[in-house]
């Protein structure tokens, strides 16, 4: 049974019999029968490969950062990387888009975008006239330095079809898409998401897939996966572990065990012995401490009595020895 073809690796130098994994996998799929959480398996060159969706629950305490720009989204920067308003008047600077009438009307709104970000869309016509007057009277005031975040936030409005394309490339966290006000936020604790992985992927790879799905800027090294049981027991998955196989071995019921995403430095492992006392109220825990203290005091008294008794016996035996006798 030491043949690798009959074993499945679940961690560094940790293996389990393939028949055991298949048995648990059968139970897992029966539990999720008719749902998309069922797992498929195949064998390649004698190696068992399981693939499917894995539910991961958010357990973060610190905010995460969403990317400002998707990999498939193209945003044209202004002519100057340090000044947004220096590129507002595209017609006067000979923009290549000025030759096309339709494109010019779409590219000209940047002159309107000098208005505060809280302005309503219906006031755009009035603001456009004010912007033109200010451009002729006090154009020097338009040359203000803005950050790149302001550039992307005040970018051109996209057509509905472009917006749909962008949304296809970005998943949401409970309906949360990127915007400039909430790009840094903390997902609701206990909310669930899922990723499609296989049994050959280790913990860092699963973390990378999850972060890429939601376009999260944070490094995978900042996070860790934990197996959290209902009893309060919490075990951290090592970098060499295979989360999908471990999930199968824990059973399918998420009321018993869940996979949580937590911070690498804030997460804390809880053993089973400690977990037994976590859910007790503070008065109950104090009563436990009181009883333990009383038991400790009783043991101390027993030890002192025993010590006193042995001391008396020794002194008595020494007193019975003749004066000339010596102890060897």
C-alpha positions as a LaTeX table, in Angstrom:
\begin{tabular}{lrrr}
\hline
Residue & $x$ (\AA) & $y$ (\AA) & $z$ (\AA) \\
\hline
Unk1 & 0.00 & 0.00 & 0.00 \\
Unk2 & 3.05 & 2.26 & $-0.07$ \\
Unk3 & 2.70 & 2.61 & $-3.84$ \\
Unk4 & 2.02 & 6.28 & $-4.68$ \\
Unk5 & $-0.79$ & 5.16 & $-6.98$ \\
Unk6 & $-2.79$ & 4.10 & $-3.90$ \\
Unk7 & $-2.15$ & 7.29 & $-1.91$ \\
Unk8 & $-3.28$ & 10.91 & $-2.06$ \\
Unk9 & $-1.10$ & 13.68 & $-0.66$ \\
Unk10 & $-2.82$ & 16.08 & 1.73 \\
Unk11 & 0.26 & 17.91 & 3.01 \\
Unk12 & 4.01 & 17.81 & 3.37 \\
Unk13 & 4.93 & 14.16 & 3.96 \\
Unk14 & 1.27 & 13.45 & 4.70 \\
Unk15 & $-0.63$ & 10.89 & 2.65 \\
Unk16 & $-3.96$ & 9.12 & 2.87 \\
Unk17 & $-5.31$ & 6.07 & 1.13 \\
Unk18 & $-7.03$ & 6.76 & $-2.18$ \\
Unk19 & $-9.95$ & 4.49 & $-1.26$ \\
Unk20 & $-10.57$ & 6.58 & 1.85 \\
Unk21 & $-10.64$ & 9.80 & $-0.17$ \\
Unk22 & $-13.03$ & 8.30 & $-2.72$ \\
Unk23 & $-15.32$ & 7.14 & 0.08 \\
Unk24 & $-15.45$ & 10.61 & 1.59 \\
Unk25 & $-15.87$ & 12.11 & $-1.87$ \\
Unk26 & $-18.91$ & 9.93 & $-2.50$ \\
Unk27 & $-20.47$ & 11.13 & 0.75 \\
Unk28 & $-19.58$ & 14.72 & $-0.16$ \\
Unk29 & $-21.34$ & 14.52 & $-3.54$ \\
Unk30 & $-24.40$ & 12.83 & $-2.08$ \\
Unk31 & $-24.72$ & 15.70 & 0.40 \\
Unk32 & $-24.61$ & 18.28 & $-2.42$ \\
Unk33 & $-26.64$ & 16.26 & $-4.89$ \\
Unk34 & $-28.23$ & 18.51 & $-7.50$ \\
Unk35 & $-26.05$ & 21.50 & $-6.51$ \\
Unk36 & $-23.06$ & 23.08 & $-8.20$ \\
Unk37 & $-20.84$ & 22.22 & $-5.22$ \\
Unk38 & $-20.53$ & 18.61 & $-6.33$ \\
Unk39 & $-16.96$ & 17.61 & $-7.15$ \\
Unk40 & $-15.67$ & 15.68 & $-10.14$ \\
Unk41 & $-12.69$ & 13.37 & $-10.12$ \\
Unk42 & $-10.47$ & 11.65 & $-12.64$ \\
Unk43 & $-7.16$ & 9.83 & $-12.70$ \\
Unk44 & $-4.13$ & 10.85 & $-14.71$ \\
Unk45 & $-1.16$ & 8.49 & $-14.71$ \\
Unk46 & $-2.46$ & 6.85 & $-11.55$ \\
Unk47 & $-2.89$ & 10.16 & $-9.70$ \\
Unk48 & $-6.34$ & 11.06 & $-8.37$ \\
Unk49 & $-7.42$ & 14.58 & $-9.31$ \\
Unk50 & $-10.53$ & 16.14 & $-7.80$ \\
Unk51 & $-11.87$ & 19.48 & $-9.00$ \\
Unk52 & $-14.83$ & 21.73 & $-8.32$ \\
Unk53 & $-16.03$ & 24.67 & $-6.25$ \\
Unk54 & $-14.80$ & 25.27 & $-2.72$ \\
Unk55 & $-16.76$ & 27.53 & $-0.37$ \\
Unk56 & $-14.58$ & 30.00 & 1.54 \\
Unk57 & $-15.93$ & 32.29 & 4.25 \\
Unk58 & $-14.62$ & 35.81 & 4.86 \\
Unk59 & $-13.13$ & 36.28 & 8.32 \\
Unk60 & $-11.04$ & 39.42 & 7.83 \\
Unk61 & $-10.57$ & 42.15 & 10.41 \\
Unk62 & $-8.59$ & 44.56 & 8.27 \\
Unk63 & $-9.79$ & 46.25 & 5.07 \\
Unk64 & $-8.78$ & 44.90 & 1.68 \\
Unk65 & $-7.93$ & 46.95 & $-1.39$ \\
Unk66 & $-9.66$ & 46.41 & $-4.72$ \\
Unk67 & $-7.79$ & 47.15 & $-7.91$ \\
Unk68 & $-8.62$ & 50.46 & $-9.56$ \\
Unk69 & $-8.26$ & 48.98 & $-13.03$ \\
Unk70 & $-9.14$ & 45.54 & $-14.31$ \\
Unk71 & $-6.78$ & 43.57 & $-16.49$ \\
Unk72 & $-9.22$ & 43.79 & $-19.41$ \\
Unk73 & $-10.25$ & 47.40 & $-18.83$ \\
Unk74 & $-8.52$ & 50.16 & $-20.81$ \\
Unk75 & $-8.51$ & 53.62 & $-19.36$ \\
Unk76 & $-6.76$ & 56.37 & $-21.31$ \\
Unk77 & $-4.70$ & 58.61 & $-19.06$ \\
Unk78 & $-4.63$ & 62.39 & $-19.58$ \\
Unk79 & $-1.82$ & 63.95 & $-21.67$ \\
Unk80 & 0.02 & 64.92 & $-18.49$ \\
Unk81 & 0.53 & 62.31 & $-15.76$ \\
Unk82 & 0.69 & 65.01 & $-13.07$ \\
Unk83 & $-2.08$ & 67.36 & $-14.11$ \\
Unk84 & $-5.59$ & 66.34 & $-15.09$ \\
Unk85 & $-6.84$ & 69.80 & $-16.06$ \\
Unk86 & $-3.90$ & 70.45 & $-18.35$ \\
Unk87 & $-5.46$ & 68.00 & $-20.81$ \\
Unk88 & $-9.04$ & 69.17 & $-20.52$ \\
Unk89 & $-9.14$ & 71.29 & $-23.69$ \\
Unk90 & $-8.44$ & 68.54 & $-26.21$ \\
Unk91 & $-9.49$ & 70.52 & $-29.28$ \\
Unk92 & $-7.05$ & 73.36 & $-28.68$ \\
Unk93 & $-4.15$ & 70.94 & $-28.21$ \\
Unk94 & $-4.72$ & 69.05 & $-31.39$ \\
Unk95 & $-6.08$ & 65.81 & $-30.02$ \\
Unk96 & $-6.21$ & 63.04 & $-32.64$ \\
Unk97 & $-9.85$ & 62.48 & $-31.72$ \\
Unk98 & $-10.83$ & 66.02 & $-32.78$ \\
Unk99 & $-11.10$ & 64.97 & $-36.42$ \\
Unk100 & $-14.11$ & 62.76 & $-35.71$ \\
Unk101 & $-17.21$ & 64.70 & $-34.74$ \\
Unk102 & $-18.76$ & 61.88 & $-32.79$ \\
Unk103 & $-15.61$ & 61.06 & $-30.91$ \\
Unk104 & $-15.05$ & 64.75 & $-30.13$ \\
Unk105 & $-18.40$ & 65.01 & $-28.43$ \\
Unk106 & $-17.52$ & 61.97 & $-26.35$ \\
Unk107 & $-14.02$ & 63.18 & $-25.51$ \\
Unk108 & $-15.00$ & 66.76 & $-24.62$ \\
Unk109 & $-16.75$ & 65.99 & $-21.28$ \\
Unk110 & $-13.42$ & 66.15 & $-19.37$ \\
Unk111 & $-13.86$ & 69.95 & $-19.38$ \\
Unk112 & $-17.07$ & 69.37 & $-17.47$ \\
Unk113 & $-15.41$ & 67.02 & $-15.00$ \\
Unk114 & $-13.71$ & 69.94 & $-13.21$ \\
Unk115 & $-16.90$ & 70.17 & $-11.16$ \\
Unk116 & $-16.89$ & 68.58 & $-7.71$ \\
Unk117 & $-17.45$ & 64.81 & $-7.70$ \\
Unk118 & $-20.71$ & 65.18 & $-5.75$ \\
Unk119 & $-22.41$ & 67.18 & $-8.55$ \\
Unk120 & $-25.54$ & 65.58 & $-10.05$ \\
Unk121 & $-25.66$ & 64.47 & $-13.72$ \\
Unk122 & $-28.64$ & 66.72 & $-14.50$ \\
Unk123 & $-26.53$ & 69.84 & $-13.77$ \\
Unk124 & $-23.97$ & 68.93 & $-16.41$ \\
Unk125 & $-25.25$ & 71.46 & $-19.00$ \\
Unk126 & $-25.09$ & 74.35 & $-16.56$ \\
Unk127 & $-21.66$ & 73.30 & $-15.35$ \\
Unk128 & $-20.41$ & 73.03 & $-18.91$ \\
Unk129 & $-21.29$ & 76.67 & $-19.57$ \\
Unk130 & $-19.63$ & 77.73 & $-16.33$ \\
Unk131 & $-16.54$ & 75.71 & $-17.21$ \\
Unk132 & $-16.26$ & 77.44 & $-20.60$ \\
Unk133 & $-16.52$ & 80.88 & $-18.98$ \\
Unk134 & $-13.92$ & 79.99 & $-16.37$ \\
Unk135 & $-11.64$ & 78.62 & $-19.09$ \\
Unk136 & $-11.63$ & 81.94 & $-20.90$ \\
Unk137 & $-11.47$ & 84.17 & $-17.81$ \\
Unk138 & $-9.27$ & 82.27 & $-15.37$ \\
Unk139 & $-7.66$ & 79.38 & $-17.21$ \\
Unk140 & $-4.73$ & 79.44 & $-14.79$ \\
Unk141 & $-6.93$ & 78.07 & $-12.06$ \\
Unk142 & $-7.51$ & 74.89 & $-14.06$ \\
Unk143 & $-3.91$ & 73.78 & $-13.81$ \\
Unk144 & $-4.25$ & 71.93 & $-10.54$ \\
Unk145 & $-2.38$ & 68.78 & $-9.67$ \\
Unk146 & $-4.61$ & 65.76 & $-9.06$ \\
Unk147 & $-3.75$ & 62.22 & $-8.08$ \\
Unk148 & $-4.10$ & 59.26 & $-10.42$ \\
Unk149 & $-7.07$ & 58.12 & $-8.36$ \\
Unk150 & $-8.86$ & 61.34 & $-9.30$ \\
Unk151 & $-8.05$ & 60.72 & $-12.93$ \\
Unk152 & $-9.61$ & 57.30 & $-12.94$ \\
Unk153 & $-12.58$ & 58.40 & $-10.89$ \\
Unk154 & $-13.36$ & 61.33 & $-13.18$ \\
Unk155 & $-12.74$ & 59.44 & $-16.37$ \\
Unk156 & $-14.99$ & 59.40 & $-19.39$ \\
Unk157 & $-18.40$ & 57.86 & $-19.09$ \\
Unk158 & $-18.61$ & 54.48 & $-20.79$ \\
Unk159 & $-21.46$ & 53.13 & $-22.82$ \\
Unk160 & $-23.72$ & 50.45 & $-21.27$ \\
Unk161 & $-22.10$ & 47.79 & $-23.45$ \\
Unk162 & $-18.62$ & 48.74 & $-22.19$ \\
Unk163 & $-19.82$ & 48.67 & $-18.61$ \\
Unk164 & $-21.24$ & 45.18 & $-19.11$ \\
Unk165 & $-17.93$ & 43.99 & $-20.53$ \\
Unk166 & $-16.06$ & 45.38 & $-17.52$ \\
Unk167 & $-18.43$ & 43.73 & $-15.07$ \\
Unk168 & $-17.89$ & 40.37 & $-16.76$ \\
Unk169 & $-14.20$ & 40.55 & $-15.85$ \\
Unk170 & $-14.83$ & 41.46 & $-12.23$ \\
Unk171 & $-16.74$ & 39.52 & $-9.60$ \\
Unk172 & $-18.36$ & 41.30 & $-6.69$ \\
Unk173 & $-18.08$ & 40.63 & $-2.97$ \\
Unk174 & $-21.74$ & 40.58 & $-1.93$ \\
Unk175 & $-22.55$ & 42.91 & $-4.81$ \\
Unk176 & $-19.62$ & 45.19 & $-4.00$ \\
Unk177 & $-17.86$ & 46.54 & $-7.09$ \\
Unk178 & $-15.02$ & 49.02 & $-7.09$ \\
Unk179 & $-15.64$ & 52.72 & $-6.72$ \\
Unk180 & $-13.41$ & 55.47 & $-5.42$ \\
Unk181 & $-15.17$ & 55.77 & $-2.06$ \\
Unk182 & $-15.31$ & 52.09 & $-1.13$ \\
Unk183 & $-12.26$ & 50.64 & $-2.86$ \\
Unk184 & $-10.87$ & 49.89 & 0.61 \\
Unk185 & $-13.35$ & 47.99 & 2.76 \\
Unk186 & $-13.80$ & 44.90 & 4.94 \\
Unk187 & $-16.06$ & 42.10 & 3.67 \\
Unk188 & $-18.88$ & 41.11 & 5.99 \\
Unk189 & $-17.65$ & 38.54 & 8.50 \\
Unk190 & $-19.06$ & 35.10 & 7.75 \\
Unk191 & $-20.18$ & 35.92 & 4.22 \\
Unk192 & $-19.34$ & 33.16 & 1.75 \\
Unk193 & $-17.77$ & 33.00 & $-1.67$ \\
Unk194 & $-16.39$ & 30.14 & $-3.74$ \\
Unk195 & $-13.51$ & 29.41 & $-6.08$ \\
Unk196 & $-12.96$ & 26.68 & $-8.63$ \\
Unk197 & $-9.85$ & 24.69 & $-7.73$ \\
Unk198 & $-8.49$ & 21.15 & $-7.87$ \\
Unk199 & $-6.82$ & 18.76 & $-5.46$ \\
Unk200 & $-3.36$ & 19.52 & $-6.87$ \\
Unk201 & $-3.43$ & 23.15 & $-5.70$ \\
Unk202 & $-1.69$ & 24.08 & $-2.46$ \\
Unk203 & $-2.79$ & 26.79 & $-0.07$ \\
Unk204 & $-0.90$ & 29.72 & $-1.74$ \\
Unk205 & $-2.37$ & 28.81 & $-5.12$ \\
Unk206 & $-5.91$ & 28.76 & $-3.72$ \\
Unk207 & $-5.33$ & 32.15 & $-2.10$ \\
Unk208 & $-4.06$ & 33.56 & $-5.39$ \\
Unk209 & $-7.12$ & 32.30 & $-7.26$ \\
Unk210 & $-9.44$ & 33.89 & $-4.69$ \\
Unk211 & $-7.68$ & 37.28 & $-4.77$ \\
Unk212 & $-7.56$ & 37.32 & $-8.57$ \\
Unk213 & $-11.26$ & 36.55 & $-8.77$ \\
Unk214 & $-12.17$ & 39.75 & $-6.94$ \\
Unk215 & $-9.25$ & 41.84 & $-8.26$ \\
Unk216 & $-7.79$ & 42.33 & $-4.77$ \\
Unk217 & $-4.45$ & 44.13 & $-4.63$ \\
Unk218 & $-3.27$ & 42.61 & $-1.35$ \\
Unk219 & $-0.57$ & 39.96 & $-1.52$ \\
Unk220 & $-1.53$ & 36.31 & $-0.93$ \\
Unk221 & 1.18 & 36.23 & 1.76 \\
Unk222 & $-1.00$ & 38.53 & 3.88 \\
Unk223 & $-3.69$ & 35.87 & 4.28 \\
Unk224 & $-4.13$ & 32.31 & 5.47 \\
Unk225 & $-6.83$ & 29.65 & 5.36 \\
Unk226 & $-8.25$ & 28.15 & 8.55 \\
Unk227 & $-10.47$ & 25.15 & 9.26 \\
Unk228 & $-12.96$ & 26.45 & 11.82 \\
Unk229 & $-15.15$ & 23.92 & 13.63 \\
Unk230 & $-18.43$ & 24.57 & 15.40 \\
Unk231 & $-16.78$ & 23.57 & 18.66 \\
Unk232 & $-14.44$ & 26.56 & 18.32 \\
Unk233 & $-11.44$ & 24.55 & 17.23 \\
Unk234 & $-9.39$ & 26.42 & 14.66 \\
Unk235 & $-6.57$ & 24.89 & 12.62 \\
Unk236 & $-4.39$ & 26.87 & 10.23 \\
Unk237 & $-3.66$ & 25.29 & 6.87 \\
Unk238 & 0.04 & 25.13 & 6.12 \\
Unk239 & 1.50 & 26.39 & 2.87 \\
Unk240 & 2.12 & 22.80 & 1.82 \\
Unk241 & $-1.45$ & 21.62 & 2.49 \\
Unk242 & $-4.06$ & 20.83 & $-0.15$ \\
Unk243 & $-7.27$ & 22.64 & 0.91 \\
Unk244 & $-9.72$ & 20.78 & $-1.33$ \\
Unk245 & $-8.66$ & 17.33 & $-0.11$ \\
Unk246 & $-8.74$ & 18.50 & 3.51 \\
Unk247 & $-12.23$ & 19.91 & 2.96 \\
Unk248 & $-13.38$ & 16.52 & 1.64 \\
Unk249 & $-11.90$ & 14.72 & 4.63 \\
Unk250 & $-13.65$ & 17.09 & 7.05 \\
Unk251 & $-17.02$ & 16.22 & 5.54 \\
Unk252 & $-19.46$ & 18.29 & 3.49 \\
Unk253 & $-21.54$ & 19.85 & 6.29 \\
Unk254 & $-20.53$ & 23.47 & 6.79 \\
Unk255 & $-22.39$ & 23.61 & 10.10 \\
Unk256 & $-19.64$ & 21.38 & 11.46 \\
Unk257 & $-16.57$ & 22.82 & 9.73 \\
Unk258 & $-15.93$ & 25.81 & 7.48 \\
Unk259 & $-12.94$ & 27.13 & 5.55 \\
Unk260 & $-12.22$ & 30.74 & 6.56 \\
Unk261 & $-9.97$ & 33.36 & 5.01 \\
Unk262 & $-8.14$ & 35.33 & 7.72 \\
Unk263 & $-5.09$ & 37.52 & 8.12 \\
Unk264 & $-1.78$ & 35.75 & 8.39 \\
Unk265 & $-0.75$ & 37.60 & 11.55 \\
Unk266 & $-4.14$ & 38.06 & 13.21 \\
Unk267 & $-5.39$ & 34.50 & 12.87 \\
Unk268 & $-4.96$ & 32.30 & 15.93 \\
Unk269 & $-5.05$ & 28.54 & 16.19 \\
Unk270 & $-7.26$ & 27.01 & 18.87 \\
Unk271 & $-6.76$ & 23.41 & 19.96 \\
Unk272 & $-9.61$ & 21.08 & 20.77 \\
Unk273 & $-8.84$ & 21.12 & 24.51 \\
Unk274 & $-9.06$ & 24.91 & 24.63 \\
Unk275 & $-12.09$ & 25.01 & 22.33 \\
Unk276 & $-14.16$ & 23.10 & 24.89 \\
Unk277 & $-14.19$ & 26.16 & 27.17 \\
Unk278 & $-14.62$ & 28.92 & 24.59 \\
Unk279 & $-18.41$ & 28.94 & 24.47 \\
Unk280 & $-18.90$ & 29.07 & 28.25 \\
Unk281 & $-19.97$ & 32.32 & 29.87 \\
Unk282 & $-17.48$ & 34.22 & 32.00 \\
Unk283 & $-19.16$ & 33.35 & 35.35 \\
Unk284 & $-19.00$ & 29.66 & 34.44 \\
Unk285 & $-15.33$ & 29.95 & 33.54 \\
Unk286 & $-14.65$ & 31.73 & 36.83 \\
Unk287 & $-16.35$ & 28.91 & 38.71 \\
Unk288 & $-14.08$ & 26.45 & 36.90 \\
Unk289 & $-11.05$ & 28.45 & 38.01 \\
Unk290 & $-12.33$ & 28.52 & 41.59 \\
Unk291 & $-12.78$ & 24.75 & 41.66 \\
Unk292 & $-9.34$ & 24.21 & 40.17 \\
Unk293 & $-7.86$ & 26.50 & 42.79 \\
Unk294 & $-9.58$ & 24.57 & 45.58 \\
Unk295 & $-8.33$ & 21.29 & 44.17 \\
Unk296 & $-4.84$ & 22.71 & 43.97 \\
Unk297 & $-4.99$ & 23.82 & 47.61 \\
Unk298 & $-6.10$ & 20.33 & 48.69 \\
Unk299 & $-3.18$ & 18.77 & 46.84 \\
Unk300 & $-0.76$ & 21.19 & 48.51 \\
Unk301 & $-2.12$ & 20.24 & 51.94 \\
Unk302 & $-1.69$ & 16.54 & 51.16 \\
Unk303 & 1.90 & 17.08 & 50.08 \\
Unk304 & 2.73 & 19.02 & 53.24 \\
Unk305 & 1.24 & 16.32 & 55.47 \\
Unk306 & 3.18 & 13.67 & 53.65 \\
Unk307 & 6.38 & 15.68 & 53.97 \\
Unk308 & 5.82 & 16.20 & 57.69 \\
Unk309 & 5.15 & 12.50 & 58.23 \\
Unk310 & 8.29 & 11.41 & 56.35 \\
Unk311 & 10.38 & 13.96 & 58.22 \\
Unk312 & 9.23 & 12.63 & 61.56 \\
Unk313 & 9.98 & 9.07 & 60.50 \\
Unk314 & 13.49 & 10.00 & 59.39 \\
Unk315 & 14.22 & 11.93 & 62.60 \\
Unk316 & 12.94 & 9.01 & 64.66 \\
Unk317 & 15.14 & 6.52 & 62.82 \\
Unk318 & 18.13 & 8.79 & 63.24 \\
Unk319 & 17.46 & 9.08 & 66.96 \\
Unk320 & 17.53 & 5.30 & 67.34 \\
Unk321 & 21.01 & 4.97 & 65.92 \\
Unk322 & 23.89 & 4.36 & 68.43 \\
Unk323 & 26.18 & 7.25 & 69.02 \\
Unk324 & 29.22 & 5.65 & 67.39 \\
Unk325 & 27.37 & 4.46 & 64.26 \\
Unk326 & 28.02 & 6.19 & 60.98 \\
Unk327 & 25.70 & 6.46 & 58.02 \\
Unk328 & 27.01 & 4.98 & 54.79 \\
\hline
\end{tabular}
